[in-house]
Amino acid sequence: MNAIANVIGFDDGPFQGVRVPLLGAVYARERLDGVVTGEITRDGDEATQAIADLVLKSRFAEHIRCVMLQGLTFAGFDVVDLDALHRAVARPVLVVARKAPNLERMNAALEKIEGANERRRRLESAGLMRPLAGVWIQSAGLSEAAAKATLELHTRYGAFPEPLRVAHLLGAAFATGHSHGSA
């Protein structure tokens, strides 16, 4: 299976208030082609639509062939509906994390958030994360072979794909004025 070369990777910025930056790094193979930015509400319920809008309304819409997410939760516990995002953008979606989430801790934290049952449903409907190519993934519209090839194409420094690494760095810089930490 061929790797998907034209992707966008999304991450959020550090929380410094109610509004949280949402950044997307657009890549064609190893080249950063562009950046999209938006905002979502901390612990809100808008990440799925915000990501879809940033993909579909951007000048890169025709270029993007796959959407990568750094985890399923953004801005605290704004849980992306993986299947709804896949349908909305009509492209494969690949969720990537460094390690498997601690579902027990997540469920305990969710109890403090309004709409916990719907958020839990979204987490469960995405399925369990599975190890692949040195990271943990979930996906919609993408075979295991295509996911692996896509990760390998976009991973150069460490185990994390460049579109997500760069989106993470941009998110930090956007929120605080400089990037920090590792992605």
N, C-alpha and C positions, 0 to 999 in steps of 0.2 A: 504494500500500500504506500502511496506517495505521501510525503509530508505536505502540510498546508503551509505555504510560504508567506501569504499575506494575512496577517493577524492583527488584532488589537488586544492589548492586555490592560485590565482595569484593576486599580487599587484605590483605597481611600487615603486621606491624609490623617494626621494625628487630630484627635478631638480637642478643640480649643473653645468650644461653645456649642450652641445648638446646631448650627450649620457646619457640615463637614465636607471638605473638598473631595471630589470624585475625579480621578484622572485616568485617561486612556492613552497608551503609547501605541502608535500604529507602526507596524513593521512590515517590510518586504525583505524576506530572508534576514540578513544581518544588518540591514540599513533601517535606521529610524526615519520614517517618512513624515510623521506628524504627531501632534498631541491634541487631544480634546479634553475639555474641562467642564465640570458641572459641580453642583452641590446637592447634597441630600441632608435630611434631618437626622440627628443622632437618635438612634432607636426608633426611627420612623418606619414607613412602609412604602417607600418609593424607589428603592434601588433597582428593582426589576425594570420598571418603566423608564427610569432615568438612564440606565445603561442602554436600553433599546433605543431611546431617543438620541443619545450621543452617537450611536452607531449609524442609525438610519438617516439622521438629519445632518450628518457631517459631510464635508466635501470628500471624504474617503469612503463613503458608503459603497460605491461600486468596486472599490479596491479590496475591501475587507472580506475574507473568506472564512474566518473563524474568530470567535470571541473567547478570550481567556480571562478567567477571574481568579484573583488571589483569595481563595476561599469563597464560601457561600454567604458569609455575613459581612456587611459593610456598616460603617458608622455605628458600631456597637452591635445591636441585634436587628438590623434591617436585613432580613433574610431574603435572598434572591430566590424566586420560584424558577428553578432550572428549566423545567419543561415549558413554562410560559415564556421565558426569555428566548429559548430555542425557537419556539413558534413565532414570536414577535419579530425576531431578526432574520428568520429563515436561513440560518447558518448554524453550523455545529458550535457548541459551547463546551469548553474544557475548563473545569475547575481544578486548580492546583494548590496544594498546601505542602509545607515542609514535613509535617507529621500529621498523623491521623488525629482528628479532634477528640477531645475528652467529652463524650456525649453525656456522661453523668454530670459533669460540671456545667455543660451548656444547658441541660434541662433544669438544673437548679437555678441558674442565672435567669433563664427564661421566665420562671415563675414570678419574677419581679417586674416583668414587662407586660404592658397592655397588649392583648392579642396573642398571648403565649400559645394558645392551641393552634392558631393558623400558622404561626412561625414554626412550631414543632412539626406540623403537617408538611410544610415546605422542606424542612430538613430531612424528614423521613422519606418523602416522595423522591428525593434526589438519590436515594440509596446510600449505602455505606461507601466511604472512600476506600480505594484499593491502591496498593503500591504499584508503581510503574516508573521505570527509568530514574530511580533515586528520589522520587517525590510521591505524594499521595494524590489521587485524582478521582473525580467524578466527571461524567460527560453526558451530553445529549446530542444525538445525531452524528456520532463519531465512533468508528470501530476502535478496538484496542490497538490494532496495528497502526492505524492512522494517528491515533493519539501519541503512541510511542515515537513514531517517525517525526511528528510535529514537535514534540518536546525535544528530541535529539537535534533537530535542525535549529531550534531557537535557544539552545542551552550552550553557552560558551564559558562562563565563569562560575564554577561551582555546579550546583544541581538545579538551579532555578532558571527558567526561561527568561531571556532578555526582555521581552515585552512586559513581563510582570516585575522584574527587577527595576527597570527604568520607571515604570508607573509608580512603584513604591518610592523611589528617590524623588520623583517629581511631586508626589503627594506631600512628602515631608517638606520640601522646599516651598511649595505653594502655601502650606499652612504656617510655616515658621520662618521662612526667609532663607533657609538653607537645608540641604539634605543632611541626613544623619543616620548612623547605624548601618547595618547590613540589610540587604533586601532578600 
